[in-house]
Amino acid sequence: MSIFEILSINAILVPALVALWTLFMQRGVIGSLAKFKAALKGYEKQKARNLLEKIKEVEHEGGEEEEMIAKIADYTDDWTYISEAVSVLNKKEDRVHKWAKTALLAMVVTFVFGLLILGDPDIIVTGNITRMGVLYFLFFLEILAVAYWIWLILDFGRILAKTTGGEVEDIEKIIEEVIESIKESERERLL
């Protein structure tokens, strides 16, 4: 590939990805992302209320202190997994935003570096690596960042598709999936 081909690809990719990013952001403001976040927050509040009620019931029932502590510990363990699952889902959305910025920054750096080396791309930077080699490397990193970002959007879009109604029941299914993956990773760590 020549410098001009890389610059042309960047000139096409930047507007295309900015358009994709704008569509994603618009969906977040007016579409299923807003419903998802509201349902996630509602689910978390509902489970917090349930935990409080269960603790009050245990306290009201009385009994041996050790037995009460064991019941409360079981309830709080469940709550810990729910809270961690909600955190994981929120981090997935944050990761989409972070990688969008990373991909756009990679495109800008590659484009600017390509413009800077137009005059003499064959100057050796270090060892056997020329400016053109550095440009290829930057372009490769850019493509990886863009591909990963698109994969994150598609992965998060899969989650959003499961919650199109924005109902707590839809969120509960996703939370259960995330909790299972958390438990699975914990089991793998223990082995």
Buried (B, 14 or more C-beta within 10 A) or exposed (E): EEBEEBBEBBEEBBEEBEEBBEEBEEBBEEBBBEBBBEBBEBBBEBBEEBBEEBBEEBEEEEEEEEEBEEBBEEBEEBBEBBBBBBEBBBEBBEBBBEBBEBBBEBBEEBBEBBEEBEEEBEEEEEEEEBBBBBBBEBBEBBBEBBEBBBEBBEEBBEBBEBBEEBBBEBBBEBBEEBBEEBEEEEEEEEE
